Amino acid sequence: MIAGGFGVGKTTAVAAVSDITPLSTEEYLTEASTDVDSLEGIEGKETTTVAFDFGRTSLPDGPAPLELFLFGTPGQDRFGDLWYDLSRGAVGAVVLVDTRRLESSFAPVDFFEDIQLPFAIAVNEFDGAERHHPEEVRDALGLHPSVPVLTCDARNRNHVAGVLLALVGHAVRNAPAGPISASSAITLQDA
């Protein structure tokens, strides 16, 4: 999963790394959403995801070749129930963060902590945004030391691929030890 708050670059990240033309459910923002979708800090945003984005990528250069199915979540709170469905069977999640609007990152972090799905933070370094050291972001979000915090440009395929590799590595390192029952088994194919 590629998750995060409204306008952090999830659709952009899926499109940047997908080997196929991504399925996108982008729709134009309308006057009807002005009371619920704050554009503060992202005034130029014209569209938003209303269901999810889907892409697929092959990452042959890691420790083992990977084929990942990518699901980009909608960022608005009103679509939160969909996150449960999208996270079922997922290896993990990338929480994309915009440090100009860090408050939009707390709910996604809480969500993945609550459902105990491994996640990594990817700070999307927007043009003109102040840069912060990953440890500053970790402290601001109150993250466990084991959670990877990386920086990226969501428009750059190599950056997004690097974040996905870090996420998969984190998920594998934190997989339950010992035998796994067939009903709870997660494979890399599930991602």
N, CA and C atoms as a LAMMPS dump frame, in Angstrom:
ITEM: TIMESTEP
0
ITEM: NUMBER OF ATOMS
573
ITEM: BOX BOUNDS ff ff ff
-5.0000000000000000e+02 5.0000000000000000e+02
-5.0000000000000000e+02 5.0000000000000000e+02
-5.0000000000000000e+02 5.0000000000000000e+02
ITEM: ATOMS id mol type element x y z
1 1 1 N 0.85 -1.184 0
2 1 2 C 0 0 0
3 1 3 C 0.886 1.235 0
4 2 1 N 0.401 2.251 -0.663
5 2 2 C 1.008 3.577 -0.564
6 2 3 C -0.093 4.465 -0.015
7 3 1 N 0.116 4.92 1.207
8 3 2 C -0.917 5.633 1.944
9 3 3 C -0.389 6.988 2.403
10 4 1 N -1.281 7.763 2.975
11 4 2 C -0.895 9.058 3.509
12 4 3 C -2.064 10.007 3.443
13 5 1 N -1.825 11.215 3.898
14 5 2 C -2.87 12.231 3.919
15 5 3 C -3.208 12.753 2.535
16 6 1 N -4.169 13.637 2.518
17 6 2 C -4.668 14.272 1.308
18 6 3 C -3.556 15.089 0.644
19 7 1 N -3.278 14.791 -0.622
20 7 2 C -2.35 15.596 -1.402
21 7 3 C -0.878 15.383 -1.142
22 8 1 N -0.485 14.217 -0.599
23 8 2 C 0.941 13.995 -0.293
24 8 3 C 1.722 13.382 -1.447
25 9 1 N 1.032 12.93 -2.521
26 9 2 C 1.74 12.398 -3.676
27 9 3 C 1.574 10.908 -3.911
28 10 1 N 0.545 10.31 -3.365
29 10 2 C 0.354 8.864 -3.502
30 10 3 C 0.119 8.447 -4.959
31 11 1 N -0.769 9.136 -5.645
32 11 2 C -1.044 8.822 -7.049
33 11 3 C 0.217 9.011 -7.887
34 12 1 N 0.952 10.057 -7.597
35 12 2 C 2.201 10.337 -8.305
36 12 3 C 3.205 9.212 -8.09
37 13 1 N 3.325 8.727 -6.861
38 13 2 C 4.278 7.658 -6.552
39 13 3 C 3.908 6.361 -7.268
40 14 1 N 2.628 6.003 -7.26
41 14 2 C 2.198 4.787 -7.957
42 14 3 C 2.514 4.911 -9.442
43 15 1 N 2.194 6.053 -10.037
44 15 2 C 2.436 6.256 -11.47
45 15 3 C 3.93 6.232 -11.793
46 16 1 N 4.749 6.768 -10.896
47 16 2 C 6.196 6.842 -11.161
48 16 3 C 6.842 5.472 -11.23
49 17 1 N 6.381 4.532 -10.42
50 17 2 C 7.063 3.247 -10.308
51 17 3 C 6.357 2.112 -11.047
52 18 1 N 5.128 2.322 -11.477
53 18 2 C 4.359 1.247 -12.098
54 18 3 C 4.891 0.897 -13.482
55 19 1 N 5.004 -0.402 -13.742
56 19 2 C 5.413 -0.895 -15.054
57 19 3 C 4.248 -0.908 -16.045
58 20 1 N 3.049 -0.804 -15.534
59 20 2 C 1.852 -0.767 -16.377
60 20 3 C 1.234 0.621 -16.258
61 21 1 N 0.361 0.95 -17.179
62 21 2 C -0.399 2.193 -17.023
63 21 3 C -1.28 2.015 -15.795
64 22 1 N -1.073 2.843 -14.773
65 22 2 C -1.829 2.609 -13.544
66 22 3 C -3.319 2.898 -13.701
67 23 1 N -4.092 2.136 -12.956
68 23 2 C -5.512 2.424 -12.825
69 23 3 C -5.605 3.568 -11.826
70 24 1 N -6.262 4.616 -12.207
71 24 2 C -6.376 5.768 -11.321
72 24 3 C -7.842 6.165 -11.222
73 25 1 N -8.27 6.53 -10.033
74 25 2 C -9.644 6.969 -9.826
75 25 3 C -9.659 8.449 -9.457
76 26 1 N -8.818 9.22 -10.127
77 26 2 C -8.741 10.662 -9.89
78 26 3 C -9.989 11.347 -10.443
79 27 1 N -10.543 12.228 -9.662
80 27 2 C -11.678 13.049 -10.084
81 27 3 C -11.375 14.49 -9.713
82 28 1 N -11.991 15.416 -10.441
83 28 2 C -11.789 16.828 -10.159
84 28 3 C -12.433 17.201 -8.835
85 29 1 N -11.73 18.022 -8.082
86 29 2 C -12.296 18.579 -6.859
87 29 3 C -13.409 19.551 -7.246
88 30 1 N -14.472 19.552 -6.473
89 30 2 C -15.602 20.43 -6.769
90 30 3 C -15.897 21.319 -5.572
91 31 1 N -16.758 22.254 -5.772
92 31 2 C -17.195 23.138 -4.686
93 31 3 C -17.817 22.341 -3.541
94 32 1 N -18.43 21.197 -3.862
95 32 2 C -19.089 20.38 -2.836
96 32 3 C -18.104 19.866 -1.796
97 33 1 N -16.831 19.744 -2.147
98 33 2 C -15.86 19.193 -1.2
99 33 3 C -15.111 20.267 -0.418
100 34 1 N -15.37 21.526 -0.657
101 34 2 C -14.582 22.586 -0.019
102 34 3 C -14.709 22.594 1.498
103 35 1 N -15.828 22.151 2.028
104 35 2 C -15.993 22.127 3.489
105 35 3 C -15.272 20.959 4.149
106 36 1 N -14.923 19.919 3.377
107 36 2 C -14.302 18.738 3.969
108 36 3 C -12.87 18.501 3.506
109 37 1 N -12.461 19.07 2.379
110 37 2 C -11.116 18.874 1.842
111 37 3 C -10.358 20.195 1.867
112 38 1 N -9.587 20.406 2.898
113 38 2 C -8.815 21.639 3.006
114 38 3 C -7.669 21.634 2.005
115 39 1 N -7.567 22.679 1.222
116 39 2 C -6.485 22.826 0.254
117 39 3 C -5.37 23.719 0.792
118 40 1 N -5.387 23.982 2.092
119 40 2 C -4.338 24.813 2.686
120 40 3 C -2.979 24.14 2.489
121 41 1 N -2.085 24.859 1.842
122 41 2 C -0.754 24.33 1.566
123 41 3 C -0.653 23.579 0.253
124 42 1 N -1.798 23.269 -0.356
125 42 2 C -1.817 22.564 -1.645
126 42 3 C -2.859 23.211 -2.564
127 43 1 N -2.85 24.522 -2.585
128 43 2 C -3.868 25.278 -3.298
129 43 3 C -3.963 24.922 -4.783
130 44 1 N -2.901 24.45 -5.393
131 44 2 C -2.91 24.103 -6.811
132 44 3 C -3.511 22.743 -7.123
133 45 1 N -3.873 21.987 -6.103
134 45 2 C -4.419 20.635 -6.318
135 45 3 C -5.793 20.739 -6.976
136 46 1 N -5.983 20.002 -8.069
137 46 2 C -7.243 20.051 -8.806
138 46 3 C -8.009 18.739 -8.798
139 47 1 N -7.299 17.616 -8.534
140 47 2 C -7.953 16.311 -8.549
141 47 3 C -7.634 15.559 -7.264
142 48 1 N -8.412 14.517 -7.017
143 48 2 C -8.191 13.676 -5.847
144 48 3 C -8.626 12.246 -6.144
145 49 1 N -7.997 11.296 -5.463
146 49 2 C -8.353 9.882 -5.597
147 49 3 C -9.646 9.628 -4.836
148 50 1 N -10.606 8.978 -5.494
149 50 2 C -11.894 8.723 -4.847
150 50 3 C -12.13 7.244 -4.547
151 51 1 N -11.255 6.373 -4.949
152 51 2 C -11.326 4.955 -4.575
153 51 3 C -9.91 4.504 -4.248
154 52 1 N -9.136 4.134 -5.251
155 52 2 C -7.73 3.79 -5.04
156 52 3 C -7.017 3.819 -6.378
157 53 1 N -5.716 3.859 -6.32
158 53 2 C -4.879 3.726 -7.507
159 53 3 C -4.299 2.321 -7.489
160 54 1 N -4.07 1.764 -8.672
161 54 2 C -3.468 0.439 -8.749
162 54 3 C -2.362 0.452 -9.784
163 55 1 N -1.235 -0.135 -9.412
164 55 2 C -0.126 -0.296 -10.337
165 55 3 C 0.606 -1.584 -10.027
166 56 1 N 1.545 -1.922 -10.86
167 56 2 C 2.353 -3.128 -10.649
168 56 3 C 3.785 -2.786 -11.022
169 57 1 N 4.72 -3.29 -10.231
170 57 2 C 6.12 -3.036 -10.54
171 57 3 C 6.958 -4.265 -10.287
172 58 1 N 7.975 -4.421 -11.103
173 58 2 C 8.975 -5.471 -10.914
174 58 3 C 10.23 -4.806 -10.379
175 59 1 N 10.773 -5.371 -9.336
176 59 2 C 12.011 -4.863 -8.745
177 59 3 C 13.034 -5.995 -8.77
178 60 1 N 13.724 -6.148 -9.896
179 60 2 C 14.624 -7.284 -10.059
180 60 3 C 15.976 -7.124 -9.372
181 61 1 N 16.309 -5.922 -8.909
182 61 2 C 17.663 -5.661 -8.421
183 61 3 C 17.853 -5.82 -6.92
184 62 1 N 16.824 -6.202 -6.188
185 62 2 C 16.972 -6.385 -4.757
186 62 3 C 17.61 -7.726 -4.44
187 63 1 N 17.615 -8.103 -3.166
188 63 2 C 18.183 -9.395 -2.775
189 63 3 C 17.477 -10.57 -3.447
190 64 1 N 16.192 -10.375 -3.741
191 64 2 C 15.416 -11.372 -4.488
192 64 3 C 14.511 -10.588 -5.431
193 65 1 N 14.312 -11.081 -6.654
194 65 2 C 13.416 -10.363 -7.569
195 65 3 C 12.009 -10.285 -6.984
196 66 1 N 11.383 -9.123 -7.117
197 66 2 C 10.046 -8.922 -6.561
198 66 3 C 9.087 -8.446 -7.637
199 67 1 N 7.862 -8.868 -7.525
200 67 2 C 6.751 -8.345 -8.327
201 67 3 C 5.752 -7.831 -7.304
202 68 1 N 5.522 -6.529 -7.281
203 68 2 C 4.646 -5.93 -6.278
204 68 3 C 3.405 -5.337 -6.93
205 69 1 N 2.265 -5.596 -6.324
206 69 2 C 1.023 -4.939 -6.699
207 69 3 C 0.868 -3.755 -5.764
208 70 1 N 0.638 -2.586 -6.325
209 70 2 C 0.612 -1.348 -5.552
210 70 3 C -0.805 -0.802 -5.466
211 71 1 N -1.212 -0.47 -4.274
212 71 2 C -2.515 0.141 -4.06
213 71 3 C -2.3 1.476 -3.371
214 72 1 N -2.644 2.554 -4.063
215 72 2 C -2.575 3.887 -3.484
216 72 3 C -3.919 4.238 -2.885
217 73 1 N -3.908 4.65 -1.64
218 73 2 C -5.155 4.924 -0.928
219 73 3 C -5.643 6.34 -1.181
220 74 1 N -6.944 6.563 -1.004
221 74 2 C -7.422 7.939 -0.968
222 74 3 C -6.971 8.563 0.356
223 75 1 N -6.746 9.86 0.365
224 75 2 C -6.195 10.502 1.551
225 75 3 C -7.201 11.113 2.508
226 76 1 N -8.435 11.267 2.084
227 76 2 C -9.417 11.915 2.941
228 76 3 C -9.964 10.944 3.98
229 77 1 N -10.259 11.48 5.158
230 77 2 C -10.764 10.655 6.258
231 77 3 C -12.029 9.883 5.878
232 78 1 N -12.875 10.458 5.051
233 78 2 C -14.154 9.809 4.726
234 78 3 C -13.976 8.499 3.963
235 79 1 N -12.768 8.24 3.434
236 79 2 C -12.504 6.994 2.721
237 79 3 C -11.732 6.001 3.595
238 80 1 N -11.637 6.26 4.876
239 80 2 C -10.839 5.44 5.781
240 80 3 C -11.217 3.977 5.829
241 81 1 N -12.506 3.663 5.699
242 81 2 C -12.925 2.256 5.751
243 81 3 C -12.3 1.437 4.625
244 82 1 N -12.041 2.058 3.496
245 82 2 C -11.43 1.358 2.364
246 82 3 C -10.018 0.881 2.705
247 83 1 N -9.34 1.599 3.598
248 83 2 C -7.974 1.222 3.974
249 83 3 C -7.93 -0.189 4.557
250 84 1 N -8.954 -0.581 5.319
251 84 2 C -8.987 -1.936 5.884
252 84 3 C -9.011 -2.974 4.774
253 85 1 N -9.833 -2.737 3.759
254 85 2 C -9.92 -3.688 2.641
255 85 3 C -8.609 -3.736 1.872
256 86 1 N -8.001 -2.582 1.608
257 86 2 C -6.762 -2.547 0.844
258 86 3 C -5.588 -3.153 1.604
259 87 1 N -5.625 -3.117 2.922
260 87 2 C -4.505 -3.632 3.716
261 87 3 C -4.577 -5.147 3.92
262 88 1 N -5.729 -5.742 3.645
263 88 2 C -5.867 -7.192 3.817
264 88 3 C -4.919 -7.907 2.845
265 89 1 N -3.991 -8.683 3.384
266 89 2 C -3.038 -9.421 2.579
267 89 3 C -1.803 -8.637 2.178
268 90 1 N -1.723 -7.378 2.574
269 90 2 C -0.569 -6.555 2.2
270 90 3 C 0.666 -6.958 3.005
271 91 1 N 1.815 -6.883 2.369
272 91 2 C 3.079 -7.116 3.058
273 91 3 C 3.386 -5.941 3.975
274 92 1 N 3.011 -4.746 3.546
275 92 2 C 3.275 -3.552 4.337
276 92 3 C 2.767 -2.323 3.629
277 93 1 N 3.074 -1.17 4.216
278 93 2 C 2.599 0.103 3.665
279 93 3 C 3.706 1.141 3.711
280 94 1 N 3.682 2.003 2.726
281 94 2 C 4.498 3.205 2.73
282 94 3 C 3.566 4.34 3.138
283 95 1 N 3.934 5.069 4.182
284 95 2 C 3.191 6.271 4.54
285 95 3 C 3.968 7.446 3.952
286 96 1 N 3.377 8.039 2.919
287 96 2 C 3.992 9.178 2.264
288 96 3 C 3.672 10.418 3.092
289 97 1 N 4.697 11.233 3.36
290 97 2 C 4.576 12.372 4.269
291 97 3 C 4.962 13.655 3.55
292 98 1 N 4.197 14.708 3.793
293 98 2 C 4.524 16.066 3.363
294 98 3 C 4.799 16.853 4.633
295 99 1 N 6.062 17.222 4.864
296 99 2 C 6.419 17.885 6.129
297 99 3 C 5.812 19.28 6.249
298 100 1 N 5.321 19.847 5.163
299 100 2 C 4.637 21.148 5.242
300 100 3 C 3.277 21.007 5.915
301 101 1 N 2.754 19.783 5.916
302 101 2 C 1.451 19.486 6.507
303 101 3 C 1.558 18.171 7.279
304 102 1 N 2.479 18.134 8.216
305 102 2 C 2.787 16.903 8.938
306 102 3 C 1.579 16.341 9.679
307 103 1 N 0.67 17.202 10.099
308 103 2 C -0.498 16.738 10.851
309 103 3 C -1.333 15.726 10.064
310 104 1 N -1.261 15.753 8.737
311 104 2 C -2.024 14.79 7.942
312 104 3 C -1.412 13.39 7.991
313 105 1 N -0.25 13.248 8.619
314 105 2 C 0.431 11.951 8.69
315 105 3 C 0.114 11.164 9.95
316 106 1 N -0.425 11.804 10.958
317 106 2 C -0.66 11.115 12.22
318 106 3 C -1.702 10.004 12.088
319 107 1 N -2.814 10.259 11.407
320 107 2 C -3.855 9.236 11.268
321 107 3 C -3.351 8.013 10.492
322 108 1 N -2.638 8.181 9.362
323 108 2 C -2.116 6.985 8.678
324 108 3 C -1.142 6.184 9.547
325 109 1 N -0.257 6.866 10.275
326 109 2 C 0.676 6.164 11.163
327 109 3 C -0.102 5.394 12.221
328 110 1 N -1.083 6.044 12.844
329 110 2 C -1.906 5.369 13.855
330 110 3 C -2.625 4.157 13.274
331 111 1 N -3.141 4.291 12.051
332 111 2 C -3.861 3.192 11.405
333 111 3 C -2.975 1.954 11.294
334 112 1 N -1.773 2.122 10.745
335 112 2 C -0.911 0.958 10.54
336 112 3 C -0.353 0.412 11.844
337 113 1 N -0.135 1.269 12.816
338 113 2 C 0.256 0.769 14.14
339 113 3 C -0.868 -0.05 14.742
340 114 1 N -2.12 0.447 14.629
341 114 2 C -3.272 -0.249 15.208
342 114 3 C -3.506 -1.622 14.585
343 115 1 N -3.35 -1.734 13.257
344 115 2 C -3.588 -3.037 12.623
345 115 3 C -2.319 -3.881 12.561
346 116 1 N -1.23 -3.339 13.082
347 116 2 C 0.063 -4.029 13.183
348 116 3 C 0.585 -4.482 11.817
349 117 1 N 0.442 -3.591 10.835
350 117 2 C 1.004 -3.842 9.514
351 117 3 C 2.33 -3.092 9.419
352 118 1 N 3.412 -3.773 9.046
353 118 2 C 4.69 -3.081 8.918
354 118 3 C 4.564 -1.897 7.946
355 119 1 N 5.202 -0.791 8.305
356 119 2 C 5.164 0.371 7.434
357 119 3 C 6.491 1.105 7.484
358 120 1 N 6.707 1.879 6.44
359 120 2 C 7.872 2.759 6.356
360 120 3 C 7.362 4.152 6.049
361 121 1 N 8.089 5.135 6.505
362 121 2 C 7.773 6.537 6.218
363 121 3 C 8.625 6.983 5.042
364 122 1 N 8.001 7.644 4.063
365 122 2 C 8.723 8.235 2.938
366 122 3 C 8.37 9.713 2.894
367 123 1 N 9.328 10.553 3.234
368 123 2 C 9.111 11.998 3.201
369 123 3 C 9.234 12.448 1.75
370 124 1 N 8.116 12.889 1.178
371 124 2 C 8.106 13.369 -0.195
372 124 3 C 8.668 14.788 -0.194
373 125 1 N 9.822 14.958 -0.779
374 125 2 C 10.504 16.257 -0.756
375 125 3 C 9.993 17.129 -1.902
376 126 1 N 8.927 17.847 -1.614
377 126 2 C 8.314 18.734 -2.597
378 126 3 C 9.262 19.875 -2.939
379 127 1 N 9.188 20.33 -4.183
380 127 2 C 9.983 21.48 -4.604
381 127 3 C 9.687 22.662 -3.691
382 128 1 N 10.739 23.308 -3.203
383 128 2 C 10.595 24.491 -2.367
384 128 3 C 10.264 24.227 -0.912
385 129 1 N 10.021 22.971 -0.54
386 129 2 C 9.708 22.652 0.858
387 129 3 C 10.991 22.581 1.674
388 130 1 N 10.911 22.997 2.923
389 130 2 C 12.063 22.897 3.826
390 130 3 C 12.429 21.432 4.024
391 131 1 N 13.703 21.147 4.047
392 131 2 C 14.183 19.776 4.235
393 131 3 C 14.408 19.511 5.72
394 132 1 N 14.04 18.307 6.147
395 132 2 C 14.212 17.886 7.535
396 132 3 C 14.956 16.562 7.553
397 133 1 N 15.818 16.387 8.517
398 133 2 C 16.532 15.128 8.692
399 133 3 C 15.512 14.047 9.057
400 134 1 N 15.675 12.827 8.535
401 134 2 C 14.729 11.749 8.865
402 134 3 C 14.514 11.55 10.365
403 135 1 N 15.545 11.745 11.178
404 135 2 C 15.358 11.566 12.625
405 135 3 C 14.46 12.655 13.225
406 136 1 N 14.472 13.845 12.635
407 136 2 C 13.54 14.895 13.073
408 136 3 C 12.104 14.494 12.758
409 137 1 N 11.901 13.905 11.59
410 137 2 C 10.569 13.439 11.203
411 137 3 C 10.136 12.291 12.117
412 138 1 N 11.053 11.362 12.408
413 138 2 C 10.754 10.25 13.32
414 138 3 C 10.288 10.791 14.674
415 139 1 N 11.024 11.751 15.205
416 139 2 C 10.662 12.329 16.507
417 139 3 C 9.309 13.03 16.45
418 140 1 N 9.079 13.801 15.388
419 140 2 C 7.829 14.543 15.263
420 140 3 C 6.622 13.616 15.17
421 141 1 N 6.804 12.456 14.536
422 141 2 C 5.706 11.495 14.395
423 141 3 C 5.642 10.492 15.547
424 142 1 N 6.624 10.52 16.449
425 142 2 C 6.632 9.599 17.584
426 142 3 C 6.773 8.15 17.168
427 143 1 N 7.657 7.888 16.209
428 143 2 C 7.798 6.539 15.651
429 143 3 C 8.753 5.671 16.453
430 144 1 N 8.497 4.387 16.423
431 144 2 C 9.399 3.386 17
432 144 3 C 10.718 3.441 16.22
433 145 1 N 11.851 3.219 16.89
434 145 2 C 13.145 3.279 16.19
435 145 3 C 13.288 2.302 15.023
436 146 1 N 12.494 1.229 15.001
437 146 2 C 12.633 0.246 13.92
438 146 3 C 11.938 0.666 12.627
439 147 1 N 11.073 1.66 12.678
440 147 2 C 10.337 2.079 11.479
441 147 3 C 11.281 2.845 10.551
442 148 1 N 11.457 2.379 9.315
443 148 2 C 12.324 3.106 8.382
444 148 3 C 11.741 4.475 8.038
445 149 1 N 12.586 5.488 8.05
446 149 2 C 12.197 6.831 7.623
447 149 3 C 13.166 7.232 6.518
448 150 1 N 12.618 7.442 5.327
449 150 2 C 13.431 7.748 4.153
450 150 3 C 12.921 9.035 3.513
451 151 1 N 13.727 9.608 2.648
452 151 2 C 13.28 10.74 1.854
453 151 3 C 13.173 10.285 0.407
454 152 1 N 12.298 10.933 -0.342
455 152 2 C 12.144 10.566 -1.746
456 152 3 C 11.506 11.712 -2.514
457 153 1 N 11.558 11.579 -3.801
458 153 2 C 10.791 12.417 -4.705
459 153 3 C 9.793 11.464 -5.345
460 154 1 N 8.517 11.625 -5.04
461 154 2 C 7.489 10.686 -5.508
462 154 3 C 7.367 10.654 -7.023
463 155 1 N 8.001 11.589 -7.712
464 155 2 C 7.975 11.595 -9.181
465 155 3 C 9.083 10.734 -9.773
466 156 1 N 10.006 10.289 -8.932
467 156 2 C 11.207 9.607 -9.397
468 156 3 C 11.083 8.096 -9.181
469 157 1 N 11.079 7.334 -10.269
470 157 2 C 10.916 5.876 -10.194
471 157 3 C 11.935 5.246 -9.256
472 158 1 N 13.214 5.635 -9.375
473 158 2 C 14.249 5.025 -8.536
474 158 3 C 14.044 5.334 -7.06
475 159 1 N 13.608 6.534 -6.742
476 159 2 C 13.347 6.877 -5.343
477 159 3 C 12.222 6.011 -4.779
478 160 1 N 11.12 5.93 -5.524
479 160 2 C 9.968 5.149 -5.04
480 160 3 C 10.335 3.67 -4.951
481 161 1 N 11.067 3.149 -5.93
482 161 2 C 11.5 1.749 -5.878
483 161 3 C 12.375 1.499 -4.655
484 162 1 N 13.266 2.431 -4.332
485 162 2 C 14.111 2.293 -3.145
486 162 3 C 13.292 2.246 -1.865
487 163 1 N 12.251 3.067 -1.798
488 163 2 C 11.361 3.057 -0.628
489 163 3 C 10.643 1.714 -0.534
490 164 1 N 10.162 1.197 -1.663
491 164 2 C 9.467 -0.101 -1.652
492 164 3 C 10.394 -1.228 -1.216
493 165 1 N 11.635 -1.206 -1.692
494 165 2 C 12.604 -2.221 -1.256
495 165 3 C 12.859 -2.131 0.245
496 166 1 N 12.98 -0.909 0.755
497 166 2 C 13.182 -0.73 2.206
498 166 3 C 11.98 -1.258 2.982
499 167 1 N 10.766 -1.002 2.473
500 167 2 C 9.553 -1.496 3.131
501 167 3 C 9.531 -3.016 3.163
502 168 1 N 9.795 -3.658 2.03
503 168 2 C 9.771 -5.129 1.983
504 168 3 C 10.826 -5.701 2.93
505 169 1 N 12.022 -5.112 2.943
506 169 2 C 13.062 -5.562 3.869
507 169 3 C 12.618 -5.439 5.314
508 170 1 N 11.984 -4.324 5.64
509 170 2 C 11.467 -4.097 7.002
510 170 3 C 10.396 -5.134 7.342
511 171 1 N 9.495 -5.408 6.394
512 171 2 C 8.428 -6.376 6.644
513 171 3 C 8.991 -7.777 6.852
514 172 1 N 9.99 -8.144 6.055
515 172 2 C 10.598 -9.475 6.193
516 172 3 C 11.321 -9.592 7.535
517 173 1 N 12.064 -8.561 7.923
518 173 2 C 12.786 -8.586 9.209
519 173 3 C 11.838 -8.662 10.396
520 174 1 N 10.622 -8.15 10.241
521 174 2 C 9.67 -8.117 11.347
522 174 3 C 8.567 -9.157 11.219
523 175 1 N 8.746 -10.113 10.308
524 175 2 C 7.756 -11.184 10.155
525 175 3 C 7.774 -12.056 11.4
526 176 1 N 6.624 -12.614 11.759
527 176 2 C 6.58 -13.492 12.93
528 176 3 C 7.537 -14.669 12.765
529 177 1 N 8.196 -15.038 13.842
530 177 2 C 9.103 -16.192 13.82
531 177 3 C 8.294 -17.462 14.013
532 178 1 N 8.816 -18.542 13.508
533 178 2 C 8.168 -19.836 13.716
534 178 3 C 7.166 -20.152 12.64
535 179 1 N 6.483 -21.277 12.815
536 179 2 C 5.534 -21.716 11.791
537 179 3 C 4.36 -20.744 11.679
538 180 1 N 3.885 -20.576 10.451
539 180 2 C 2.736 -19.724 10.182
540 180 3 C 1.63 -20.609 9.645
541 181 1 N 0.442 -20.45 10.18
542 181 2 C -0.683 -21.239 9.7
543 181 3 C -1.066 -20.78 8.305
544 182 1 N -1.68 -21.666 7.555
545 182 2 C -2.07 -21.344 6.164
546 182 3 C -3.031 -20.157 6.139
547 183 1 N -3.863 -20.019 7.153
548 183 2 C -4.854 -18.936 7.139
549 183 3 C -4.214 -17.584 7.411
550 184 1 N -3.041 -17.532 8.034
551 184 2 C -2.423 -16.241 8.332
552 184 3 C -1.164 -15.993 7.513
553 185 1 N -0.841 -16.902 6.608
554 185 2 C 0.389 -16.752 5.823
555 185 3 C 0.315 -15.543 4.894
556 186 1 N 1.38 -14.785 4.843
557 186 2 C 1.516 -13.665 3.925
558 186 3 C 2.704 -13.964 3.05
559 187 1 N 2.499 -13.884 1.767
560 187 2 C 3.609 -14.094 0.855
561 187 3 C 3.918 -12.794 0.152
562 188 1 N 5.078 -12.716 -0.463
563 188 2 C 5.422 -11.518 -1.203
564 188 3 C 4.47 -11.313 -2.37
565 189 1 N 3.844 -12.397 -2.836
566 189 2 C 2.87 -12.268 -3.912
567 189 3 C 1.652 -11.487 -3.463
568 190 1 N 1.354 -11.477 -2.151
569 190 2 C 0.188 -10.77 -1.634
570 190 3 C 0.341 -9.26 -1.664
571 191 1 N 1.56 -8.769 -1.814
572 191 2 C 1.792 -7.325 -1.715
573 191 3 C 1.134 -6.571 -2.84
